[in-house]
Amino acid sequence: MTLPPITPPKAPLHGIRVLDLSRVLAGPWAGQTLADLGAEVIKVERPGTGDDTRAWGPPFLPDAQNPAHRGESAYYLAANRGKKSITIDFAKPAGQALIQRLAAQSDILLENFKLGGLAKLGLGFAQLHALNPRLIYASITGFGQTGPYAARAGYDFLMQGMGGLMSLTGEPTGEPMKVGVAVTDVFTGMYTTTAILAALHERHSSGLGQHIDIALFDVQIATLANQISSYLVSGAQPPRHGNAHPSIVPYQVFKTADGYAILAIGNDEQFRRFCAIADASELAQNPAYASNPARVQHRDILVPLLQAIMQTRSTAVWISQLEPASVPCGPINQLPDLDTNEQIAARGIFKTIPHPSGGTLPNGTMPGGTMRTVASPMRFSRSATHDNTAPPQLGQHTRDILINTLNATETELAAWQHDGII
């Protein structure tokens, strides 16, 4: 008896097409997330140079085919997995016409141009919605489509400052500090993805697409979470606490005998267990430290006492003693430490995927014809994710997309190439 072939599971967004006109990080991050979920994401780039981040380095991926040639930047590789690249100069009328034709056959359009920039080219929401009423058109800007700041450019660093995050980050007596990752851009990409998925769901009942207005400034303020809520409740600016928590004690970094460790004690029972292991049960019995509100009130006295205790043992010893007792603690890993982490290995968080020009790294951690990447953190019980395709080389799919999606002829391709459109 011949068994029927096993059909591989489809990704959740199989059959959805995204036209990604965005550059740098926030928009591409949304596009990559949609690609991980199985959408066909067509990344439109400038002929010759492409996405700005292709040149944002070093480091650059070694190019096995041409060692003297600079490969894609690590920055570009971080946000463009699973996409197809097509080069179109849509500053020219012929290029605008190609974008319009692609938009007419797409479900979603992603863009992060300045306010009104695409409308001047005939590629705004109203213009493309008239061609394709089902199109979901997501616009990412610094300050949104309305308000007195709407025409301003927006950048992650600027948003961390203007949106209040830097006022909360850094040591109490130091200068305001930005986060080491462009978190406003990443959060904006994820909020954009969430809004797009909601609009896709709504389209099932209405049959219509809509315009999504996402602003980095709005997102930055929204993601202040409990800190902005604390201000709205109290009217007071929360102070900077460095690595400490404004509302929980002890919840910070401590020096140990040989380095540093994090204590993240979230309730009174955990504090009692910590004190028992630390041979300091008297602290847990002291009314000044027995409850979290009391510990927060007396943090200036308690934290130095805890610091002296933490420096009596090594980081590894503290973790080996506290973890079995369910007292939240951990090391501060550098990125090379992640390569040997057993949890990361078990979850397959780092993966090596094919790349047409990837070169061998000197330490042998990346064989030729491949690149290392971070797997999608989204896991489904039935559906697949598509995170095994390398970010595309500039214009890698131009010919295939124009022929297979727009039925372009060889004569048209030659003319567009001659005119610098593609």
C-alpha positions in Angstrom: 0.0 0.0 0.0 1.4 3.4 -1.1 0.9 6.1 1.5 0.0 9.6 0.2 2.9 12.1 0.3 3.1 14.1 3.5 2.2 17.7 2.9 4.5 20.1 4.7 2.8 22.5 7.0 2.1 25.9 5.5 3.1 29.1 7.2 0.4 31.3 8.7 0.7 34.0 6.0 1.1 31.7 3.0 -0.4 33.3 -0.1 0.0 36.9 1.3 2.1 39.3 -0.8 3.9 42.3 0.8 5.4 45.2 -1.2 8.1 46.5 1.1 9.3 50.1 0.2 10.8 50.7 3.6 14.5 51.1 4.5 16.8 50.9 7.5 15.2 49.1 10.5 11.6 49.8 11.7 9.9 49.0 8.3 12.3 46.2 7.3 11.8 44.6 10.8 8.1 44.4 10.1 8.7 43.1 6.7 11.0 40.4 8.0 8.5 39.4 10.6 5.8 39.0 7.9 8.3 37.0 5.8 9.0 34.7 8.8 5.3 34.1 9.0 5.3 33.0 5.3 4.3 36.1 3.4 6.0 36.8 0.1 7.9 40.0 0.8 9.1 42.0 -2.2 11.7 44.5 -1.1 12.0 47.4 -3.5 15.4 49.1 -3.5 17.2 51.8 -5.3 19.3 50.6 -8.3 23.0 50.6 -7.6 22.9 51.3 -3.8 19.8 49.7 -2.4 18.8 50.0 1.3 21.0 52.4 3.2 21.9 49.7 5.7 23.8 47.7 3.1 26.7 50.1 3.7 26.3 50.4 7.4 29.4 48.6 8.7 31.7 47.1 9.4 31.3 44.2 10.0 30.4 42.9 6.6 29.7 39.3 5.6 32.8 37.8 3.9 32.2 37.3 0.2 33.5 33.9 -0.8 33.1 34.6 -4.5 35.2 37.8 -4.4 37.2 38.2 -1.2 38.1 41.8 -2.2 34.4 42.7 -2.5 32.5 43.9 0.5 29.5 41.7 1.2 26.3 42.6 2.9 26.5 44.4 6.2 25.6 42.7 9.5 23.0 45.5 10.0 21.3 44.8 6.7 21.4 41.0 7.4 19.6 41.5 10.7 16.3 42.8 9.2 15.8 41.4 5.8 15.7 37.6 6.1 13.3 35.8 3.8 12.6 38.6 1.3 13.0 39.1 -2.4 14.9 42.1 -3.7 13.9 44.0 -6.8 15.5 47.3 -7.9 13.2 50.0 -9.2 13.9 53.7 -9.5 10.4 55.0 -8.7 11.5 58.6 -8.8 10.9 58.1 -12.5 7.5 57.8 -14.0 8.2 54.4 -15.5 9.3 53.1 -12.1 6.2 54.6 -10.5 4.1 52.7 -13.0 5.9 49.4 -12.0 5.2 50.1 -8.3 1.5 50.7 -9.1 1.3 47.4 -11.0 2.9 45.5 -8.2 0.7 47.2 -5.6 -2.4 46.2 -7.6 -1.4 42.6 -7.0 -0.3 42.9 -3.4 -2.1 42.6 -0.1 0.1 44.9 2.0 2.4 47.8 1.3 5.0 48.9 3.8 6.7 52.4 3.6 8.6 54.8 5.8 9.0 57.8 3.6 8.5 61.4 4.9 5.0 62.6 5.2 3.4 63.0 1.7 6.6 61.8 -0.1 5.0 58.9 -1.9 1.8 60.8 -2.7 3.8 63.2 -4.8 5.0 60.2 -6.9 1.4 58.9 -7.3 2.1 56.2 -4.8 0.2 57.5 -1.7 -2.5 55.5 0.0 -5.5 57.2 -1.7 -3.9 56.6 -5.1 -3.0 53.0 -4.6 -6.2 52.2 -2.7 -8.1 53.4 -5.8 -6.2 50.8 -7.9 -6.5 48.0 -5.2 -9.2 48.6 -2.6 -8.1 45.5 -0.7 -4.5 46.9 -0.2 -3.4 47.4 3.4 -1.0 50.4 3.4 1.2 50.8 6.4 3.1 54.1 6.8 5.8 54.4 9.4 7.0 57.9 10.2 8.8 59.7 13.0 5.7 61.6 14.3 2.7 60.2 12.4 0.4 61.6 9.7 -1.0 64.4 11.9 0.2 67.0 14.4 2.7 69.9 14.3 5.7 67.5 14.2 4.3 65.4 11.3 6.7 66.7 8.7 9.8 66.1 10.8 12.2 63.3 10.2 12.4 60.7 12.9 15.3 58.5 14.1 15.5 55.9 16.9 18.1 57.9 18.9 16.1 61.0 18.7 12.9 59.2 19.8 14.6 57.6 22.8 15.5 61.2 23.9 12.3 63.0 22.9 10.0 60.2 24.1 11.4 60.0 27.6 13.3 56.7 27.5 16.8 58.3 28.0 15.5 60.3 31.0 15.0 56.9 32.7 18.2 55.1 31.5 21.6 55.4 33.0 23.2 55.9 36.4 21.6 58.4 38.8 24.6 60.8 38.6 25.6 60.1 35.0 24.3 61.5 31.8 21.0 60.2 30.2 21.8 57.1 28.2 20.3 55.4 25.2 19.7 51.7 25.0 22.3 49.7 23.2 19.9 48.4 20.6 17.5 50.6 18.5 14.6 49.5 20.6 12.2 52.2 19.3 12.7 51.0 15.7 12.3 47.3 16.7 9.1 48.0 18.8 7.7 50.1 15.9 8.3 47.2 13.5 6.4 44.8 15.9 3.5 47.3 16.4 3.3 47.7 12.7 3.2 43.9 12.2 0.4 43.6 14.8 -1.6 46.4 13.1 -1.2 44.7 9.7 -2.4 41.4 11.0 -5.4 43.1 12.6 -6.2 44.8 9.3 -5.9 41.5 7.5 -8.4 40.0 9.9 -10.8 42.9 9.5 -10.5 42.7 5.7 -12.2 39.2 5.9 -15.4 40.9 6.8 -15.2 44.3 5.1 -13.3 43.2 1.9 -11.4 46.5 2.1 -7.8 47.5 3.0 -7.0 50.6 5.1 -4.3 53.0 5.9 -2.2 52.2 9.0 -0.5 55.2 10.6 2.5 54.2 12.9 4.7 56.8 14.5 8.1 56.1 16.2 7.3 58.8 18.7 3.9 57.3 19.7 5.5 53.8 20.0 8.3 55.1 22.2 5.9 56.7 24.7 3.6 53.6 24.6 6.5 51.3 25.4 7.5 53.3 28.5 4.9 51.0 30.1 5.0 51.1 33.9 7.3 54.1 33.9 4.9 56.4 32.0 2.0 55.0 34.1 4.0 55.9 37.3 4.3 59.5 36.0 0.6 59.7 35.0 -0.5 58.4 38.5 2.0 60.5 40.5 2.8 63.5 38.4 6.5 63.0 39.3 9.4 62.3 37.0 10.7 58.8 37.8 14.4 59.0 38.7 17.2 57.1 37.0 18.2 54.0 38.9 20.9 52.6 36.7 20.5 48.8 36.7 18.1 48.9 39.6 14.3 48.8 39.5 12.2 51.8 40.5 9.6 49.7 42.3 11.2 46.4 43.3 14.2 45.8 45.6 16.5 43.9 45.2 16.2 43.9 41.5 19.6 44.9 40.0 23.2 44.0 39.3 25.6 43.2 42.1 29.3 42.7 42.2 30.4 39.2 43.1 33.8 37.8 44.1 34.7 37.4 40.5 32.4 39.5 38.4 28.7 40.4 38.4 25.3 38.8 38.9 21.7 39.8 38.6 19.3 39.4 41.4 15.7 39.8 40.3 13.7 39.1 43.5 10.1 39.8 42.8 8.3 39.0 46.0 8.8 38.6 49.8 9.1 34.8 49.8 11.9 34.9 47.3 13.7 37.5 49.5 13.3 35.2 52.5 14.8 32.3 50.6 17.7 34.5 49.4 18.4 35.6 52.9 18.5 32.0 54.2 21.0 31.0 51.5 23.0 34.1 52.1 23.2 33.4 55.8 21.4 36.7 56.5 18.0 35.6 57.7 18.0 38.6 60.1 17.5 40.9 57.1 14.2 39.1 56.1 13.0 39.3 59.7 13.7 43.0 60.0 10.4 45.0 59.5 12.4 47.6 57.4 13.1 44.9 54.8 10.4 42.3 55.2 8.1 43.6 52.5 8.9 45.0 49.1 7.4 48.5 49.8 9.7 48.6 52.9 12.7 47.5 50.9 12.0 50.1 48.3 11.8 52.8 51.1 15.0 51.7 52.7 16.9 50.7 49.5 19.8 53.1 50.3 20.6 51.1 53.5 19.7 47.6 52.3 21.5 47.6 48.9 25.0 48.2 50.4 24.4 45.4 52.9 23.4 43.0 50.1 26.4 44.2 48.0 28.8 43.2 50.8 27.1 39.8 51.0 27.2 39.2 47.2 30.9 39.9 47.0 31.7 37.0 49.3 30.9 34.3 46.6 31.5 33.9 42.9 28.9 34.4 40.3 28.8 30.7 39.5 28.4 29.7 43.2 25.5 32.2 43.7 23.7 30.9 40.7 24.3 27.2 41.7 22.8 28.0 45.1 20.0 30.4 44.3 18.6 28.8 41.1 17.5 25.5 42.8 15.7 27.5 45.4 13.8 29.4 42.7 15.4 32.7 43.5 15.7 34.6 40.2 19.3 35.2 39.4 21.7 35.0 36.4 25.0 36.1 34.9 25.6 39.0 32.5 26.7 37.2 29.4 28.7 38.8 26.6 27.6 37.8 23.1 30.3 35.1 22.7 28.9 33.4 25.8 25.7 32.8 24.0 27.4 30.5 21.5 28.0 28.0 24.2 24.7 28.4 26.1 22.8 25.1 26.4 19.4 26.7 26.3 20.2 28.5 23.1 21.4 25.3 21.5 18.4 23.4 22.6 16.0 26.0 21.2 18.0 26.3 17.9 18.1 30.1 18.4 21.3 30.4 16.3 21.2 28.8 12.9 23.3 28.6 9.8 21.5 29.1 6.6 22.6 29.1 2.9 23.9 32.3 1.4 25.1 32.5 -2.2 28.3 34.4 -1.4 28.9 33.7 2.3 32.6 33.3 3.1 34.3 31.1 5.7 35.1 32.9 8.9 38.7 32.6 10.1 37.6 30.8 13.3 35.6 28.3 11.3 32.3 29.1 12.9 30.7 29.8 9.5 31.4 27.5 6.6 31.5 28.9 3.0 28.2 29.4 1.2 26.4 30.1 4.5 25.6 32.8 7.0 24.7 32.7 10.7 21.5 34.2 11.8 19.0 34.3 14.7 15.9 32.1 14.2 12.5 33.5 14.4 11.3 33.4 18.0 7.7 32.5 16.9 6.9 28.8 17.3 3.6 27.2 16.2 2.2 23.8 17.0 0.9 23.2 13.4 2.2 26.0 11.2 5.7 26.5 9.9 7.8 29.6 10.0 10.0 30.6 7.1 13.3 31.8 8.5 15.7 29.7 6.5 16.2 32.0 3.5 19.0 34.5 3.6 18.5 38.2 3.1 18.6 38.9 -0.7 21.4 40.4 -2.6 20.6 43.7 -4.3 18.3 43.1 -7.1 18.5 39.3 -6.9 14.9 38.8 -7.8 14.2 41.7 -10.2 14.0 39.6 -13.3 11.9 36.8 -11.8 9.4 39.2 -10.2 8.9 41.3 -13.3 8.4 38.3 -15.5 6.4 36.1 -13.2 4.3 38.7 -11.4 3.9 41.4 -14.1 4.3 39.2 -17.2 7.1 41.5 -18.4 8.7 40.8 -21.8 12.4 40.6 -22.6 11.9 43.8 -24.6 10.5 45.6 -21.7 13.2 44.4 -19.3 15.9 45.6 -21.8 14.2 49.0 -22.1 13.8 49.5 -18.4 17.4 48.5 -17.8 18.6 50.8 -20.5 16.7 53.7 -19.0 18.0 53.0 -15.4 14.5 52.1 -14.1 15.7 48.7 -12.9 
